Amino acid sequence: MTSPAHGAALSRLLRLSRQVWVRAAAFTLIAVVVALAAGVIGSLIPVELVIDLGQDSVGSILQILATAMLTATTFSITAMVTAYSSATTTATPRSTQLLISDPTSQNALSTFVGAFVFSLVGIIALSTGYYTEQGRTILFGGTLVVVAIVVVTLLRWIAHLARFGRMADVIDRVAAAAEGALVAYARTPTLRARRLVEVPTTAAAVWSDAVGYVAHIDIAALDRAARQHDVDVFVGSPPGAIADRTRPLAHIAPAGGTDDPDGLTDAVRRAFRLSSHRDYEQDPRLGVIALTEIGSRALSPATNDPGTAIEVVAALQRVLTRSLETPPDEDVAFERVFVEPPRVEDLVADAFRPLARDAAGLLEVQIRLQKCLAALAAASPAHWTLFERTAADAMRRTRGVMDGADRRVLRSAAASAWRRPTRR
């Protein structure tokens, strides 16, 4: 099993690997090494391995490859930027970070850049006489391998572009991110720390040095600091909250130790990673909010696309059903840290209140909302009253907005939806 410290390091490496420049730099380095290694390997092989390649055929192939890869790289960057812009305009700006971290587009761009650099290095090395005859033969073989990789990547990239950044693709990506965060929190609602019930009145507040969203909390680091100084740490700003002068990062309560141990405050601050923008990794509400934003934008008069709003409601139902049916793991690994779990009431309000407001006059969307809420109530009888109250609020918002005949149809559909589920 991975230790908490190793888990935090792995999380940092995963965040770094999602950066476009990291993957492109890695592919570029590999390309340079492969191009130069052909000359070294050629001089080390004792067996004569020479193929008659004609008049500078390797150089010609590399010239063609370099020109083609420069064009493919420019095309890929243009396609990616267009997809980001389209998602920002038609869906929600919160979805762009998911598109940017798409591994298929990053691999395509990195492969084209790497092949371009491989060609340049090969052309330069050929012009300086770096390769022996055997080295040129090995370079030729390496070039054929690179061409094969480029062709396969290009075919995958073309197929991927058919849906990359489209509305359905954006909804699926946001739903997957939301489901991942929600299921993780449903399984470990307190991040394997102890459940926070009440902060002692004698606890000292730890304030952030800067204003920003809490993107990640290293619970293992908090627990180590708490054990070292014999204190308890009460997390005050969970992931997704904004740390400022009204909300401390945490509170420290002495548990037999000194009142203000040296270095403890700084250790607590370092365990919180702040960002200018919210992040999907540990924030269970961001994915739900982003999905709802897509639906609300689709319901705006300028867009007028109730079909997309209905797809968003279906996505919210899938995500929330999966999280509500996930059994919690009550195992506590960090005894000296206390965390308040996210409230289901807040998640439900984030998900359905904006849609109920913006779709107050749309019969089809309201019917789908009622069916979705009834299904969620059936999936989680413990929260039946919450979903029933949310459905009643959505129905109440249609008063004076929806046509009388449509309201009668909606009431009939709602009664049918709420009659089918059976309490368990």
KOLTORKE-158538 format. One record per residue (C-alpha): residue number from 1; residue in three letters; z, x, y. Coordinates in Angstrom, 2 decimals, m for minus. Example, Ala and Ser with C-alpha at 12.3 -4.5 7.8 and 13.67 -1.06 7.14 Angstrom:
2
 num residu      zz      xx      yy
   1    ALA    7.80   12.30   m4.50
   2    SER    7.14   13.67   m1.06
END
This chain:
424
 num residu      zz      xx      yy
   1    MET    0.00    0.00    0.00
   2    THR   m0.84    1.26    3.49
   3    SER    2.24    2.19    5.53
   4    PRO    2.76    0.59    8.97
   5    ALA    2.10    3.88   10.72
   6    HIS   m1.10    4.42    8.77
   7    GLY   m2.03    0.79    9.48
   8    ALA   m1.71    1.35   13.23
   9    ALA   m3.81    4.51   13.04
  10    LEU   m6.41    2.69   10.96
  11    SER   m6.48   m0.10   13.54
  12    ARG   m7.17    2.43   16.31
  13    LEU   m9.97    4.02   14.28
  14    LEU  m11.53    0.61   13.63
  15    ARG  m11.45   m0.22   17.35
  16    LEU  m13.11    3.11   18.10
  17    SER  m15.77    2.59   15.44
  18    ARG  m16.82   m0.68   17.11
  19    GLN  m17.96    1.23   20.19
  20    VAL  m21.74    1.63   20.40
  21    TRP  m21.60    5.17   21.70
  22    VAL  m19.37    6.35   18.83
  23    ARG  m21.82    5.28   16.15
  24    ALA  m24.82    6.56   18.12
  25    ALA  m23.11    9.92   18.68
  26    ALA  m22.30   10.21   14.95
  27    PHE  m25.90    9.49   13.94
  28    THR  m27.16   11.95   16.53
  29    LEU  m24.87   14.70   15.24
  30    ILE  m26.01   14.04   11.66
  31    ALA  m29.64   14.20   12.77
  32    VAL  m29.15   17.59   14.45
  33    VAL  m27.32   18.99   11.43
  34    VAL  m29.99   17.77    8.99
  35    ALA  m32.87   19.14   11.10
  36    LEU  m31.28   22.56   11.43
  37    ALA  m30.01   22.68    7.85
  38    ALA  m33.58   22.59    6.53
  39    GLY  m34.15   26.12    7.85
  40    VAL  m30.88   27.42    6.39
  41    ILE  m31.43   25.80    2.99
  42    GLY  m35.00   27.08    2.86
  43    SER  m33.85   30.68    3.23
  44    LEU  m31.14   30.30    0.56
  45    ILE  m33.21   28.77   m2.23
  46    PRO  m34.24   31.59   m4.61
  47    VAL  m37.11   29.61   m6.15
  48    GLU  m40.39   29.54   m4.28
  49    LEU  m40.88   25.93   m3.12
  50    VAL  m43.90   25.69   m0.86
  51    ILE  m46.31   22.78   m0.44
  52    ASP  m49.58   23.16    1.39
  53    LEU  m49.00   20.80    4.32
  54    GLY  m52.27   21.39    6.14
  55    GLN  m52.60   22.28    9.79
  56    ASP  m49.14   21.67   11.26
  57    SER  m48.80   18.30    9.52
  58    VAL  m44.99   18.35    9.84
  59    GLY  m45.23   18.83   13.59
  60    SER  m47.73   15.98   13.90
  61    ILE  m45.51   13.60   11.95
  62    LEU  m42.50   14.55   14.04
  63    GLN  m44.49   13.97   17.25
  64    ILE  m45.46   10.48   16.08
  65    LEU  m41.90    9.74   14.96
  66    ALA  m40.42   10.88   18.28
  67    THR  m42.81    8.68   20.28
  68    ALA  m42.22    5.65   18.03
  69    MET  m38.43    6.04   18.07
  70    LEU  m38.30    6.29   21.84
  71    THR  m40.19    3.00   22.03
  72    ALA  m38.02    1.38   19.34
  73    THR  m34.83    2.51   21.09
  74    THR  m35.96    1.05   24.41
  75    PHE  m36.95   m2.19   22.69
  76    SER  m33.60   m2.42   20.89
  77    ILE  m31.59   m1.87   24.06
  78    THR  m33.62   m4.54   25.85
  79    ALA  m33.13   m7.02   22.98
  80    MET  m29.38   m6.38   22.87
  81    VAL  m28.91   m6.74   26.64
  82    THR  m30.96   m9.96   26.57
  83    ALA  m28.75  m11.35   23.79
  84    TYR  m25.59  m10.45   25.72
  85    SER  m26.92  m12.10   28.85
  86    SER  m27.98  m15.22   26.97
  87    ALA  m24.59  m15.59   25.29
  88    THR  m22.82  m15.16   28.63
  89    THR  m24.99  m17.79   30.29
  90    THR  m25.29  m20.42   27.57
  91    ALA  m22.09  m19.93   25.54
  92    THR  m19.12  m18.06   27.02
  93    PRO  m18.58  m14.55   28.42
  94    ARG  m15.75  m14.16   25.90
  95    SER  m18.36  m13.94   23.13
  96    THR  m20.11  m10.81   24.41
  97    GLN  m17.51   m8.42   23.01
  98    LEU  m18.27   m9.81   19.53
  99    LEU  m22.01   m9.28   20.02
 100    ILE  m21.46   m5.77   21.35
 101    SER  m19.48   m4.86   18.22
 102    ASP  m22.17   m6.29   15.88
 103    PRO  m22.65   m3.60   13.19
 104    THR  m26.30   m4.43   12.45
 105    SER  m27.45   m3.94   16.04
 106    GLN  m25.30   m0.83   16.41
 107    ASN  m26.72    0.66   13.20
 108    ALA  m30.29   m0.10   14.29
 109    LEU  m29.85    1.48   17.71
 110    SER  m28.00    4.47   16.27
 111    THR  m30.66    5.01   13.58
 112    PHE  m33.47    4.99   16.12
 113    VAL  m31.61    7.39   18.42
 114    GLY  m30.76    9.66   15.49
 115    ALA  m34.39    9.69   14.27
 116    PHE  m35.57   10.48   17.81
 117    VAL  m33.15   13.41   18.10
 118    PHE  m34.11   14.61   14.59
 119    SER  m37.75   14.66   15.66
 120    LEU  m37.02   16.52   18.90
 121    VAL  m34.89   19.15   17.18
 122    GLY  m37.52   19.58   14.46
 123    ILE  m40.34   19.99   17.01
 124    ILE  m38.36   22.53   19.03
 125    ALA  m37.37   24.49   15.93
 126    LEU  m40.98   24.54   14.69
 127    SER  m42.23   25.83   18.02
 128    THR  m39.73   28.72   17.94
 129    GLY  m40.56   29.77   14.38
 130    TYR  m37.10   28.84   13.12
 131    TYR  m38.36   27.60    9.73
 132    THR  m39.74   29.67    6.87
 133    GLU  m42.47   28.21    4.67
 134    GLN  m39.82   26.83    2.34
 135    GLY  m37.89   25.50    5.33
 136    ARG  m41.00   23.66    6.56
 137    THR  m41.39   22.08    3.13
 138    ILE  m37.76   20.94    3.11
 139    LEU  m38.17   19.63    6.67
 140    PHE  m41.20   17.67    5.51
 141    GLY  m39.16   16.07    2.73
 142    GLY  m36.34   15.28    5.15
 143    THR  m38.85   13.73    7.54
 144    LEU  m40.14   11.43    4.80
 145    VAL  m36.56   10.32    4.08
 146    VAL  m35.95    9.64    7.78
 147    VAL  m39.18    7.62    8.00
 148    ALA  m38.09    5.53    5.00
 149    ILE  m34.66    4.89    6.59
 150    VAL  m36.30    3.93    9.88
 151    VAL  m38.69    1.48    8.19
 152    VAL  m35.89   m0.25    6.28
 153    THR  m33.70   m0.40    9.39
 154    LEU  m36.57   m1.75   11.49
 155    LEU  m37.27   m4.53    8.98
 156    ARG  m33.58   m5.51    8.89
 157    TRP  m33.39   m5.36   12.68
 158    ILE  m36.41   m7.65   13.09
 159    ALA  m34.90  m10.18   10.66
 160    HIS  m31.56   m9.93   12.46
 161    LEU  m33.14  m10.58   15.86
 162    ALA  m34.33  m14.00   14.67
 163    ARG  m30.79  m15.34   15.19
 164    PHE  m28.93  m12.60   17.09
 165    GLY  m27.33  m14.09   20.19
 166    ARG  m28.53  m17.63   19.51
 167    MET  m26.05  m20.47   19.99
 168    ALA  m25.40  m20.98   16.27
 169    ASP  m24.88  m17.22   15.84
 170    VAL  m22.42  m17.09   18.75
 171    ILE  m20.44  m20.06   17.43
 172    ASP  m20.25  m18.50   13.96
 173    ARG  m19.10  m15.16   15.36
 174    VAL  m16.41  m16.68   17.58
 175    ALA  m15.26  m18.94   14.75
 176    ALA  m15.01  m15.97   12.37
 177    ALA  m12.98  m13.98   14.93
 178    ALA  m10.73  m16.97   15.60
 179    GLU  m10.23  m17.61   11.89
 180    GLY   m9.36  m13.98   11.23
 181    ALA   m6.69  m13.90   13.94
 182    LEU   m5.29  m17.35   13.09
 183    VAL   m5.10  m16.72    9.35
 184    ALA   m3.40  m13.37    9.98
 185    TYR   m0.81  m15.09   12.16
 186    ALA   m0.42  m17.97    9.72
 187    ARG    0.29  m15.44    6.98
 188    THR    2.63  m13.32    9.14
 189    PRO    3.55  m15.48   12.16
 190    THR    6.03  m12.91   13.45
 191    LEU    3.91   m9.85   12.57
 192    ARG    6.44   m9.04    9.79
 193    ALA    9.25   m8.84   12.31
 194    ARG   12.22  m11.22   12.50
 195    ARG   11.76  m14.63   14.11
 196    LEU   12.89  m14.73   17.73
 197    VAL   15.17  m17.68   18.44
 198    GLU   17.04  m16.65   21.56
 199    VAL   17.23  m13.52   23.68
 200    PRO   20.82  m12.39   24.29
 201    THR   21.93  m12.76   27.90
 202    THR   23.09   m9.12   27.89
 203    ALA   19.66   m7.79   26.88
 204    ALA   17.91   m5.50   29.36
 205    ALA   14.33   m6.30   30.33
 206    VAL   11.53   m3.74   29.93
 207    TRP    8.81   m4.27   32.51
 208    SER    5.23   m3.11   32.37
 209    ASP    4.08   m0.36   34.72
 210    ALA    0.78   m2.21   35.26
 211    VAL   m0.47   m5.78   35.23
 212    GLY   m2.72   m6.65   32.29
 213    TYR   m3.20   m8.65   29.13
 214    VAL   m1.28   m7.56   26.05
 215    ALA   m4.08   m6.68   23.64
 216    HIS   m2.05   m5.14   20.81
 217    ILE    1.57   m4.53   19.87
 218    ASP    2.56   m1.71   17.54
 219    ILE    5.47   m3.45   15.83
 220    ALA    6.08   m0.43   13.60
 221    ALA    6.55    1.81   16.66
 222    LEU    8.97   m0.70   18.20
 223    ASP   10.99   m0.79   14.99
 224    ARG   11.14    3.02   14.78
 225    ALA   12.38    3.25   18.37
 226    ALA   14.93    0.49   17.78
 227    ARG   16.29    2.18   14.65
 228    GLN   16.42    5.56   16.35
 229    HIS   18.51    4.21   19.24
 230    ASP   20.40    1.55   17.26
 231    VAL   19.23   m1.41   19.32
 232    ASP   17.34   m4.67   18.81
 233    VAL   14.00   m5.28   20.55
 234    PHE   12.95   m8.81   21.52
 235    VAL    9.22   m9.08   22.28
 236    GLY    8.71  m11.03   25.51
 237    SER    4.93  m10.73   25.94
 238    PRO    3.00  m11.52   22.74
 239    PRO   m0.69  m10.61   22.36
 240    GLY   m2.75  m12.67   24.78
 241    ALA    0.02  m12.96   27.38
 242    ILE   m0.31  m11.27   30.74
 243    ALA    2.42   m8.78   31.53
 244    ASP    3.52   m8.86   35.16
 245    ARG    6.66   m9.07   37.26
 246    THR    7.46  m12.56   35.98
 247    ARG    7.23  m11.75   32.29
 248    PRO    8.73   m8.58   30.78
 249    LEU    7.18   m6.79   27.85
 250    ALA   10.40   m6.96   25.87
 251    HIS   14.18   m7.11   26.04
 252    ILE   16.52   m4.50   24.58
 253    ALA   19.91   m5.53   23.29
 254    PRO   22.44   m2.83   22.31
 255    ALA   23.57   m3.13   18.71
 256    GLY   26.40   m0.63   18.65
 257    GLY   24.49    2.10   20.48
 258    THR   24.38    3.20   24.11
 259    ASP   23.47    0.80   26.90
 260    ASP   20.33    2.60   28.06
 261    PRO   19.19    5.35   25.69
 262    ASP   16.95    7.98   27.19
 263    GLY   13.30    7.56   26.25
 264    LEU   13.73    4.12   24.69
 265    THR   12.14    2.24   27.58
 266    ASP    9.08    4.50   27.55
 267    ALA    8.79    4.18   23.77
 268    VAL    8.81    0.39   24.08
 269    ARG    6.15    0.48   26.79
 270    ARG    3.91    2.74   24.70
 271    ALA    4.01    0.23   21.83
 272    PHE    2.21   m2.32   24.03
 273    ARG   m1.49   m1.75   24.66
 274    LEU   m2.57   m3.48   27.86
 275    SER   m6.13   m4.36   28.76
 276    SER   m7.99   m5.95   31.66
 277    HIS   m9.39   m8.52   29.22
 278    ARG   m8.09  m10.39   26.22
 279    ASP   m8.94   m9.10   22.75
 280    TYR   m9.54  m11.02   19.51
 281    GLU   m7.69   m8.60   17.25
 282    GLN   m4.10   m9.88   17.58
 283    ASP   m4.61  m12.82   19.97
 284    PRO   m4.61  m16.05   17.93
 285    ARG   m5.46  m18.26   20.90
 286    LEU   m8.46  m16.41   22.35
 287    GLY  m10.89  m17.42   19.60
 288    VAL   m9.88  m21.07   19.92
 289    ILE  m10.22  m20.92   23.71
 290    ALA  m13.66  m19.28   23.45
 291    LEU  m14.89  m21.96   21.04
 292    THR  m13.67  m24.69   23.36
 293    GLU  m15.36  m23.02   26.32
 294    ILE  m18.68  m23.13   24.45
 295    GLY  m18.21  m26.83   23.85
 296    SER  m17.16  m27.55   27.43
 297    ARG  m20.14  m25.67   28.84
 298    ALA  m22.45  m27.63   26.54
 299    LEU  m20.99  m30.85   27.96
 300    SER  m21.59  m29.88   31.59
 301    PRO  m24.16  m32.04   33.45
 302    ALA  m26.43  m29.01   33.86
 303    THR  m26.58  m28.41   30.08
 304    ASN  m25.95  m31.89   28.61
 305    ASP  m25.93  m30.76   24.97
 306    PRO  m23.45  m32.92   23.02
 307    GLY  m24.86  m31.60   19.74
 308    THR  m23.43  m28.15   20.46
 309    ALA  m20.07  m29.70   21.34
 310    ILE  m20.06  m31.49   17.98
 311    GLU  m20.80  m28.15   16.24
 312    VAL  m17.87  m26.60   18.11
 313    VAL  m15.54  m29.40   16.97
 314    ALA  m16.68  m28.81   13.38
 315    ALA  m16.04  m25.07   13.78
 316    LEU  m12.56  m25.76   15.20
 317    GLN  m11.83  m28.00   12.22
 318    ARG  m12.83  m25.26    9.76
 319    VAL  m10.80  m22.61   11.56
 320    LEU   m7.64  m24.69   12.02
 321    THR   m7.77  m26.13    8.50
 322    ARG   m7.94  m22.64    7.00
 323    SER   m4.99  m21.43    9.08
 324    LEU   m2.86  m24.54    8.49
 325    GLU   m3.37  m24.26    4.73
 326    THR   m2.48  m20.54    4.62
 327    PRO    1.00  m20.05    3.13
 328    PRO    3.28  m17.88    5.30
 329    ASP    4.69  m14.61    4.02
 330    GLU    8.38  m14.60    4.88
 331    ASP    8.83  m10.91    4.04
 332    VAL   10.41   m9.01    6.95
 333    ALA    9.45   m5.35    7.25
 334    PHE   10.79   m4.66   10.75
 335    GLU   14.43   m5.71   10.90
 336    ARG   15.14   m4.53   14.44
 337    VAL   12.25   m6.34   16.16
 338    PHE   12.17  m10.06   17.04
 339    VAL    8.93  m11.93   17.74
 340    GLU    8.36  m15.55   18.65
 341    PRO    5.51  m17.02   16.57
 342    PRO    2.67  m18.86   18.33
 343    ARG    3.19  m22.60   18.69
 344    VAL    0.77  m24.94   16.91
 345    GLU    1.10  m27.29   19.89
 346    ASP   m0.39  m24.65   22.19
 347    LEU   m3.28  m23.97   19.80
 348    VAL   m4.09  m27.66   19.47
 349    ALA   m3.97  m28.13   23.25
 350    ASP   m6.26  m25.11   23.76
 351    ALA   m8.70  m26.49   21.20
 352    PHE   m8.98  m30.18   22.01
 353    ARG   m7.68  m30.98   25.48
 354    PRO  m10.71  m29.55   27.39
 355    LEU  m13.17  m31.18   24.97
 356    ALA  m11.42  m34.55   25.20
 357    ARG  m11.54  m34.32   28.99
 358    ASP  m15.16  m33.21   29.31
 359    ALA  m16.44  m35.62   26.63
 360    ALA  m14.53  m38.64   27.93
 361    GLY  m17.74  m40.65   28.34
 362    LEU  m19.64  m39.42   25.26
 363    LEU  m19.27  m41.67   22.23
 364    GLU  m20.66  m39.27   19.60
 365    VAL  m18.39  m36.37   20.59
 366    GLN  m15.31  m38.61   20.79
 367    ILE  m15.99  m40.01   17.32
 368    ARG  m16.26  m36.46   15.95
 369    LEU  m12.99  m35.55   17.69
 370    GLN  m11.18  m38.46   16.07
 371    LYS  m12.52  m37.58   12.62
 372    CYS  m11.61  m33.91   13.10
 373    LEU   m8.04  m34.67   14.20
 374    ALA   m7.54  m37.13   11.35
 375    ALA   m8.76  m34.52    8.85
 376    LEU   m6.44  m31.87   10.31
 377    ALA   m3.50  m34.28   10.09
 378    ALA   m4.34  m34.87    6.43
 379    ALA   m4.55  m31.11    5.83
 380    SER   m1.15  m30.51    7.46
 381    PRO    1.17  m33.53    7.14
 382    ALA    3.94  m31.53    8.80
 383    HIS    1.93  m31.73   12.04
 384    TRP    0.73  m35.31   11.56
 385    THR    2.46  m36.57   14.71
 386    LEU    0.98  m33.75   16.81
 387    PHE   m2.60  m34.52   15.78
 388    GLU   m2.02  m38.25   16.09
 389    ARG   m0.71  m37.76   19.62
 390    THR   m3.72  m35.56   20.47
 391    ALA   m6.10  m38.22   19.16
 392    ALA   m4.36  m40.89   21.24
 393    ASP   m4.67  m38.69   24.34
 394    ALA   m8.40  m38.24   23.70
 395    MET   m8.79  m42.00   23.33
 396    ARG   m6.81  m42.59   26.53
 397    ARG   m9.14  m40.32   28.51
 398    THR  m12.10  m42.60   27.74
 399    ARG  m10.60  m45.49   29.71
 400    GLY  m12.62  m46.30   32.79
 401    VAL  m15.24  m43.71   31.81
 402    MET  m16.82  m44.99   28.62
 403    ASP  m18.75  m48.25   28.42
 404    GLY  m16.81  m51.18   26.92
 405    ALA  m19.15  m51.57   23.96
 406    ASP  m18.92  m47.84   23.21
 407    ARG  m15.13  m47.99   23.39
 408    ARG  m15.08  m50.74   20.78
 409    VAL  m17.26  m48.61   18.50
 410    LEU  m14.97  m45.62   19.11
 411    ARG  m11.82  m47.62   18.32
 412    SER  m13.38  m48.88   15.10
 413    ALA  m14.43  m45.34   14.10
 414    ALA  m10.99  m43.95   14.95
 415    ALA   m9.23  m46.66   12.95
 416    SER  m11.47  m45.91    9.97
 417    ALA  m10.88  m42.15   10.26
 418    TRP   m7.12  m42.44   10.49
 419    ARG   m6.98  m44.96    7.66
 420    ARG   m8.71  m42.69    5.12
 421    PRO   m6.27  m39.72    5.12
 422    THR   m3.30  m40.06    2.80
 423    ARG    0.07  m38.55    3.67
 424    ARG    1.19  m36.03    1.08
END
